[in-house]
Amino acid sequence: MLRGRDEETARIDAVLAAARSGRSGALVLRGEAGIGKSALLDHAERTAADAGTRVLRGAGVESESDLPYAGLHLLLGRAIEHVDALPAPQARALRGALGLADSAAPSRFLVGLAVLTLLAELSASGPVLCLVDDAHWLDRESAEALLFATRRLEAEGVAVILAVREPHAPLLSTPHIDELRLRRLRRADAETLLREHAADLPRQVRGQVLAEAAGNPLALLTLTSVQRDGYSSTRLGVPGRIQDTFADQVAALPEGTRALLLVAAADDSADAATVLRAARELDAHPDDLGPAERRGLLRVAENRVEFAHPLIRAAAYEHASSGDRAAAHRALAGVYADRPETADRRAWHLAAATPTTDEEVAALLESAAERARARGGLSAIATAYERAAALSPDPADRRRRTIAAAEAAAYAGDPGRAADLLGGVTGTDDARQRVTVARLHSMLAAAEGRADTSYRVLFAAAVETEAEEGPQVTAETHGAAEPAGTTGATGATGATGATGATGTVGTADTDGTPGSSGADGTRGAHEGAVGASRSAESGKLLLEAVRAAWVANDFDCVARIGDHAARHPAGAPAHTLARAALATNQLDQGHTAEGVAALRASLDGHDALAPLTLNDRVLYARLHLIAGDFDAAHRAAVDLEAECRAQGALAVLPQVQVVLARTQFFLGRHRDARATVEDGLRTAADSCQPTSRAELAALGAEIAAVRGDAEQCRTLVAEPLELGVAPASVHAAVALSLLDLGQGRPEEALVRLESVVEGTRPMGIVGNLPLLVEAAFRLGRTDRATDAAARYTAWATAVDRPWARSLALRCRALLDGSEDAYRAALALEASPFDQARTRLLFGAWLRRARRTTEAREQLHLAADAFRRWGARPWEDRAGAELRATGETRATDTLARDRSEDPLDRLTPQELQVVRLAATGLTNRDIGAQLFLSPRTVGHHLYKAYPKLGVASRAELGALGLHRDRERRRPDGETAEAPVG
């Protein structure tokens, strides 16, 4: 029984009970050293074992925190035989990550999905409990994979409990997972615990222990030993005094026992054979374990040597002399020398035993770094190269390895560490190294918000590299490499359209390792936004400089770089991207015809720039959106989504989902758009993509506004508005305005939209100008809509898309009351939701013209469409207009017609699952695509079948749920109902 932990054990027991009933759950225990985290994990393990639950237990180990997937290997070691049951791509990724097979660097997301599927596979025969002590010491790759899997557990019957020390330990962020912060024991519980373990101590001494322990359970027990054995500690803080107590206990052991404890603490593999073999080199023998076991400092079971508490390990290692620690590491390196699979451990033990420079050991660490690259361990690459650099006697080798460490740290998402490493790099004659350093300085500048520095560094590096590549056809570059912050007549708006498609410079939006091709199809963050001939390094740098200048909104520099690139042998990709950037800026600034023409020229020419990466193709899908070609954008997004899911490319998927959800919304498939947004928000959070997440949230807010869900709309707009990056911030304002307009507040909508149009970041507003026109019309202030209508009409004429011309005609009808304009608008193919709003406005116009029968026809069509989308405010407006025509049965008819579509009963996740199931995919196939476990897929189908009134996949197929696109008639209505 754990004294004073009734609430905590109840929380843990609830998680375990849920797992036994088939529901997954997770809990993170947080608290200071000695507060009882390990004891609670022991309680969970005993309770689970008593109930027949399978237990997997691991721990983070400080000395292994830089070995990629070391923590995962320890946790899953006894379940490795089940890897063969995983889908082949996941099995390959997990084997590669765990060092069980040679493979290309696996996507860290695919490894996480493999962990999820493996846990689901294990749970097929009963509930599973995963316990991880000292999770703050997990290597970064293991932590990411485990947390990814944990956040996606739903209906497998898997429980995950992590113990994290804080403070005085590395930060481990666990968003979206329940946490339990352990408090210190109440005095009454502390007194009871002390009486049970220290009844022999005088009352006065027990009072002193109570005061010093301050409610920390482990301190109560260890300070009791202090009083009995006469040890003392002068360190401040309870954890420090506990560790000193353990150190005193270790110091009192026989020499051979201390040597054994030191070897076990230095290795952390917990393998008894390894520890004992290495200890023999220090004249220690198996019998020397006895004194430590009797003192309760460690235990030996199932060929494992385990410390009773992590602080005992720390005490045994930290309080040993540096010479003794080096001897222990050398002994362990000798044990690992004849085992190729443990070459990394040997290298690190040798490094720990080497106080001065040593090229042989440095070379071993460099080899370890490259093996880490093959396993996708960016953080491990950085650490290994950093230590190798410190051990390098030759300055050139030291510089090369330091640059490699900085590069890995930057791509691992640790810009502070990368900057510190670069600070130690002096000048180099190596051109490749100079290019790498320039790229890194650019990335770090962008990460710190110094976008102007970012593109200047890249442009200057491009010019310098071009000169070194030999005679080239160059251009006049005076002033180009130092654009000096000019913005020019075109203004600085809308550049961040590049960000969502290609990833903000300086962030890890791709999943490849530096200089390698990641398993997700990306080529490392420095490979740029547009793929093409990569024959010249200067051409690549020009490409990156264009992107950075676009993000910085410096269109003068974009133009200058583009002009330079046009005369460069390898500059075609940079020139093409520059044209696209300038085209979007022209559109934002109202230069419509020129912008559209330039944008189409960029789109027409991009097919020749092969091969294209996934990020390249996302960019061009977005440009199709800007050009108004929703069909092309949708086709591209559908293909890209399938490829990203097949490759496990979660670093790119959220960017794809931005385009996919936007086109689904446009096509009237609001349910699918909601499902895509919900999945995309989770994936963007997992892959640390705030820009994509903001765009998805803004679109989700628009969908909520259509439905009249004010609370969800306002919740979703908070993130993009706070981020303040267009077009997400603009679309968030549009969502709020759409909500206002639907709920009868046209003035608020008009004022907000006018402020966006007049602002400095209007990217994304042009396509939404008809909303401003409608708000002004409903307020009776059409004079405030004239400019917006003219600007939109010019844009619609330039893009020459039927849906755009339809909305331009609606704007004209609102301003001059033209019946011909209304009818012409309805004759063109348009977005179903916009078409329904046009019918509503036309019906109201007919009603005011006393043409009741015609009005009712339009209003009924509008009301029926709004009903199918759940657009309650708009349906209510149509109902009010019908009542105004004198149709007394309007309300009753609408209520009767509001028969619930079965698909409305599904959650967005269930909708995604049943659509895929309707195509005949198995649960495992669906899980691989949606990054869910097969059992969770089955759970969603189990819940969805009765909602849809079906009992099998065959019946799902008969519902037609698998249709990717719905056919639409020229009048804008869908050919099949219901609209997805």
C-alpha positions, -999 to +999 in steps of 0.1 A: +000+000+000+013+035-009+007+059+019-010+091+009-014+081-027-051+070-028-060+096-055-030+088-076-035+050-075-072+055-083-062+075-115-038+047-125-063+020-117-089+037-138-065+038-168-058+000-163-095-008-160-102+011-192-076-009-210-091-042-197-124-031-212-109-023-246-104+015-242-069+029-245-055+056-223-024+073-211-011+092-181+021+112-175+033+113-138+053+144-131+072+154-100+105+159-082+130+132-076+119+108-048+082+120-049+070+084-057+068+082-095+087+049-096+066+035-067+034+043-086+048+026-117+055-005-096+019-003-083+007-002-119+029-031-129+017-053-100-020-044-105-017-051-142+001-084-138-024-096-112-052-090-138-034-108-166-024-077-185+008-079-206+034-054-192+062-038-213+085-017-191+114+005-201+132+035-188+151+065-202+188+064-195+209+095-194+240+079-210+218+065-238+198+097-245+219+103-276+215+068-291+186+069-316+158+046-306+177+031-276+147+038-253+123+022-278+146-009-281+146-013-243+108-009-241+099-032-270+128-057-267+105-086-256+080-079-283+104-079-313+092-112-326+058-095-334+074-070-359+069-095-387+031-091-383+033-054-392+026-040-427+058-042-447+067-005-448+061-002-411+081-034-403+110-021-424+109+013-407+109-002-372+136-028-379+158+000-393+151+022-364+160-005-339+191-016-358+177-050-367+182-045-404+200-022-428+176+003-444+174+039-456+168+065-429+132+057-418+106+084-415+102+091-378+064+092-383+064+058-400+083+045-370+057+060-347+030+044-368+048+011-365+049+014-327+012+021-327+004-010-349+027-032-329+010-022-296-024-029-313-010-063-325+000-072-289-033-061-275-051-086-298-045-113-272-054-091-242-047-056-226-012-042-227+005-018-203+036+002-213+056+018-184+085+041-189+104+055-159+126+085-163+110+093-196+128+127-196+160+108-205+145+090-235+164+097-267+145+122-288+136+097-315+122+072-291+102+099-273+087+112-306+077+077-318+062+067-284+043+099-280+030+098-316+017+063-310+002+072-276-018+102-289-034+079-315-044+051-292-082+048-289-098+013-288-069-011-286-069-018-248-035-003-244-024+018-214+007+040-214+021+055-182+052+077-183+072+091-153+089+124-158+111+142-133+109+179-129+125+202-122+163+195-127+158+173-157+154+177-195+120+190-205+097+164-221+066+180-236+036+157-237+008+177-253-027+162-255-019+135-229-034+136-194-009+145-167-008+139-129+015+161-109+025+144-077+023+165-045+043+159-014+027+138+013+005+154+039+021+155+073-003+128+087+006+104+059+043+112+063+041+105+100+024+072+094+050+062+068+078+071+092+064+052+120+062+021+098+099+023+088+115+041+117+097+032+149+131+026+165+142+062+162+135+087+191+105+110+186+128+140+184+148+124+156+117+114+137+106+150+139+138+162+124+135+137+096+099+149+090+110+185+087+140+178+064+121+154+041+092+179+037+068+153+026+091+136+000+085+098+005+120+087-006+136+114+015+117+100+046+132+066+040+167+076+031+171+102+058+161+076+082+191+056+071+212+088+076+202+089+112+209+052+118+242+050+100+256+085+108+258+098+072+253+135+066+247+158+037+252+195+034+235+199+000+205+221-003+172+206-015+156+173-008+168+155-041+203+166-034+203+152+002+187+120-011+215+115-036+242+123-011+227+097+012+228+071-016+264+081-023+274+075+013+257+041+012+276+032-020+309+045-004+304+021+025+303-009+003+333-032-004+356-021-033+345-049-056+309-041-050+315-004-058+332-014-090+303-035-100+278-007-093+300+018-112+301-005-143+263-010-141+258+027-138+282+035-167+266+011-191+229+012-184+221-018-206+210-037-175+224-068-191+239-089-163+263-108-185+277-076-200+281-059-165+298-089-149+322-095-179+333-058-178+335-058-140+360-087-141+384-063-158+382-042-125+387-073-103+350-075-094+331-108-093+295-120-092+297-125-054+304-088-050+267-081-059+256-094-026+263-064-003+244-040-027+215-064-029+213-067+008+213-029+012+184-027-013+205-006-038+200-029-067+183-062-077+193-089-101+165-108-119+160-124-153+196-117-163+192-080-156+209-057-131+185-029-121+190-001-096+163+003-070+160+040-079+175+062-106+192+084-080+212+054-068+226+050-103+234+087-104+251+085-070+272+055-080+285+072-111+288+108-102+306+103-068+332+080-084+366+095-094+372+104-130+399+077-132+375+050-120+348+062-144+373+060-173+383+025-163+347+014-162+341+028-197+372+012-211+362-022-196+328-019-212+342-008-246+363-040-245+332-061-239+315-045-269+345-047-292+337-081-306+300-074-312+294-054-345+259-046-335+272-027-304+298-006-323+280+026-312+281+017-276+318+009-279+325+042-295+307+062-268+324+042-240+358+049-255+348+086-259+338+087-222+372+072-213+392+096-234+400+130-217+422+144-245+421+145-283+423+112-301+416+108-338+409+071-336+381+076-311+369+106-331+367+085-362+347+059-344+322+085-332+319+098-368+310+063-379+285+062-351+270+095-364+266+081-399+249+049-386+226+072-367+218+090-399+208+057-415+184+052-386+170+087-388+185+100-355+192+137-361+198+145-325+222+116-322+241+128-353+246+162-338+258+148-305+282+123-320+297+148-344+300+174-316+319+150-294+340+138-324+349+174-331+361+179-295+383+148-298+398+158-332+434+168-330+435+182-366+418+217-369+403+209-403+387+177-390+374+196-360+359+223-382+343+197-406+328+177-377+315+208-359+297+220-391+282+185-395+270+187-358+255+221-364+237+210-395+222+180-378+211+201-348+195+227-371+175+200-389+166+184-356+148+216-347+174+228-321+185+262-335+201+274-303+224+244-302+232+249-339+240+286-333+264+277-305+282+252-326+285+276-356+300+301-332+331+279-330+335+276-368+362+298-383+369+305-420+374+276-443+388+271-478+364+243-485+336+256-508+311+229-498+316+238-461+311+275-468+278+267-486+266+246-457+275+273-432+257+299-453+226+277-454+227+272-417+231+309-409+201+315-432+180+289-415+189+303-380+182+339-391+147+328-404+140+309-372+148+340-352+125+361-374+153+378-393+140+369-427+159+398-444+192+384-432+181+349-443+178+357-480+208+381-480+230+353-468+217+329-494+220+353-523+255+363-513+265+327-510+250+320-545+270+348-561+302+337-544+296+300-553+288+309-589+321+326-593+339+295-579+321+271-603+339+286-633+330+309-661+292+315-662+268+337-680+264+362-651+243+393-647+249+427-632+246+420-595+255+453-580+233+457-549+216+424-554+234+405-527+228+433-503+192+443-509+193+466-479+158+460-468+141+477-498+105+469-504+098+488-536+066+500-553+050+466-553+047+466-515+053+438-491+022+417-489+012+382-492+046+366-495+038+340-469+019+321-494+052+303-499+053+293-463+024+270-461+034+251-492+071+247-486+077+251-449+090+282-432+127+286-436+144+275-405+119+249-394+119+212-398+088+209-420+104+181-440+114+147-426+146+141-445+180+142-428+206+167-441+221+156-473+199+125-477+166+116-492+140+109-465+116+080-467+087+105-470+099+116-504+114+149-492+151+158-498+160+176-466+148+211-458+176+228-479+165+212-511+142+242-518+107+248-530+109+238-567+127+207-580+147+208-612+182+203-625+205+203-595+237+205-615+250+237-599+251+245-562+247+282-570+214+274-587+201+257-556+212+287-535+194+311-558+162+289-554+164+291-517+171+328-518+139+334-538+119+315-513+134+333-483+128+367-500+092+357-507+087+348-471+102+382-461+078+400-485+108+417-502+095+415-538+122+439-551+147+413-541+126+384-554+126+402-588+164+409-586+172+373-578+148+361-605+164+383-631+198+370-621+186+334-622+172+339-657+207+344-670+222+315-649+227+281-665+211+263-636+187+291-626+155+280-643+139+267-610+147+299-592+134+321-620+102+301-622+096+304-585+103+341-586+077+346-614+052+328-593+060+349-562+057+381-581+025+370-597+008+364-563+020+398-552+005+414-583-028+398-575-027+411-539-019+446-551-047+446-576-027+442-608-050+414-618-044+408-654-006+409-651-007+386-621-029+360-635-009+359-668+024+355-649+009+329-626-004+308-655+030+311-672+046+297-640+021+268-639+025+260-675+062+258-672+066+238-640+061+204-655+095+207-673+113+212-640+116+175-630+120+157-608+095+174-584+096+167-547+064+164-527+069+199-514+073+212-549+040+196-559+022+211-529+034+245-539+020+241-574-013+228-561-016+259-540-008+281-570-037+264-589-059+275-560-047+311-564-054+309-601-089+297-593-085+262-608-101+242-580-104+211-601-067+210-608-059+217-572-082+190-560-068+164-583-033+173-572-042+172-536-060+138-538-029+123-554-005+139-530-025+128-500-024+092-512+013+094-517+020+111-483+000+084-465+017+056-484+051+070-476+044+081-441+052+116-451+035+134-422+059+163-425+042+172-459+007+158-453-007+188-434+003+211-462-015+188-486-046+187-464-048+225-465-053+223-502-075+192-501-099+206-474-101+240-492-112+222-525-136+199-507-152+229-491-155+246-524-170+215-540-197+214-514-183+184-496-184+200-462-184+167-442-152+156-460-137+190-455-144+188-417-129+154-415-098+165-434-094+196-412-097+175-380-072+150-391-049+177-404-049+197-372-037+166-353-011+157-379+002+193-380+006+193-342+025+160-344+048+173-371+053+208-355+038+228-384+022+259-369+016+276-403-003+246-418-022+242-385-033+278-386-045+275-421-065+244-413-079+260-382-091+290-402-108+267-427-124+248-399-137+280-386-153+288-419-170+255-419-182+261-384-195+295-394-216+280-422-231+257-396-237+285-372-215+270-346-203+303-331-183+287-302-163+264-324-157+292-350-143+316-324-122+288-308-106+279-341-099+315-353-078+322-321-047+304-334-045+319-369-053+354-356-026+351-329+000+338-355-009+367-377+003+352-409-016+355-442-036+338-457-046+320-425-052+353-406-073+366-435-093+334-437-099+336-400-114+371-405-135+358-433-148+330-410-159+355-384-175+377-411-193+347-425-206+339-390-217+375-385-235+376-419-253+343-412-264+355-378-277+389-390-248+412-382-238+426-416-222+458-401-196+438-381-188+417-411-184+447-434-161+466-410-139+436-404-136+428-441-128+464-450-100+465-425-085+434-441-087+449-476-070+481-463-044+463-443-008+454-452-014+416-454-044+411-476-034+378-491-064+356-496-090+384-495-096+387-533-116+355-536-137+366-506-147+401-518-182+389-527-188+384-490-179+421-485-203+431-513-231+411-497-225+426-463-227+461-477-259+452-497-276+439-466-266+470-446-280+492-474-245+507-481-238+495-516-216+526-520-190+509-498-189+478-521-183+494-555-145+492-554-146+456-540-170+445-567-149+461-594-117+445-581-134+411-579-149+414-614-115+422-628-100+392-611-128+369-622-124+381-658-087+374-657-089+339-642-118+331-665-134+304-644-172+298-645-176+299-607-157+332-604-177+348-632-209+336-614-199+354-582-190+385-602-225+385-617-240+381-583-220+412-571-234+431-601-269+419-593-266+431-557-254+465-567-278+473-596-307+449-590-302+432-624-325+401-628-304+392-659-273+392-638-289+368-612-301+344-639-267+345-657-250+338-624-272+307-617-266+294-653-229+290-646-212+262-627-202+274-593-194+263-558-226+247-544-227+268-513-222+300-532-248+289-557-273+283-529-266+318-515-272+333-549-305+315-550-314+329-516-305+365-526-324+361-560-354+346-542-355+375-518-352+399-548-381+381-565-402+382-533-397+420-531-408+422-568-440+404-557-432+374-580-441+350-553-442+317-572-407+322-588-394+334-554-406+302-537-389+280-563-355+296-557-359+298-519-369+261-516-339+251-536-316+272-514-332+259-482-328+223-493-291+228-501-285+246-468-302+218-449-280+192-465-249+210-452-264+217-418-261+254-425-288+263-400-285+301-401-288+302-438-316+277-439-334+298-413-330+329-435-345+310-464-374+299-442-380+335-431-380+346-468-405+318-476-428+329-448-425+364-461-440+352-494-470+341-475-462+304-475-476+296-441-464+260-443-428+270-449-416+263-414-435+230-412-422+219-446-386+227-437-390+209-404-404+179-422-377+180-448-350+182-422-348+144-422-314+136-408-289+124-434-273+092-419-238+106-427-246+135-403-245+110-374-209+101-381-179+118-365-153+132-389-131+103-380-158+077-386-166+094-420-130+090-431-130+053-420-162+043-437-153+060-470-122+039-471-139+008-460-165+012-487-136+009-513-129-026-499-098-018-479-090-039-449-088-024-414-050-027-416-049-008-449-072+019-435-051+022-404-019+026-424-035+054-444-051+073-415-023+066-390-046+047-367-043+012-353-064-015-371-083-021-339-093+016-337-104+014-373-126-016-363-140+003-334-150+032-356-167+008-381-185-009-352-199+025-341-207+036-377-226+006-390-257+010-369-257+048-375-258+041-413-282+011-410-258-014-425-240-045-412-211-051-436-186-035-460-206-047-490-236-027-478-213+003-473-202+000-509-239+002-520-242+037-503-217+052-527-195+066-500-163+059-518-169+086-545-140+110-546-158+137-564-195+144-569-208+152-604-223+187-606-249+199-632-244+232-649-269+248-626-245+242-597-266+215-580-250+182-572-261+152-593-261+130-563-273+136-528-264+140-501-235+164-505-204+151-487 
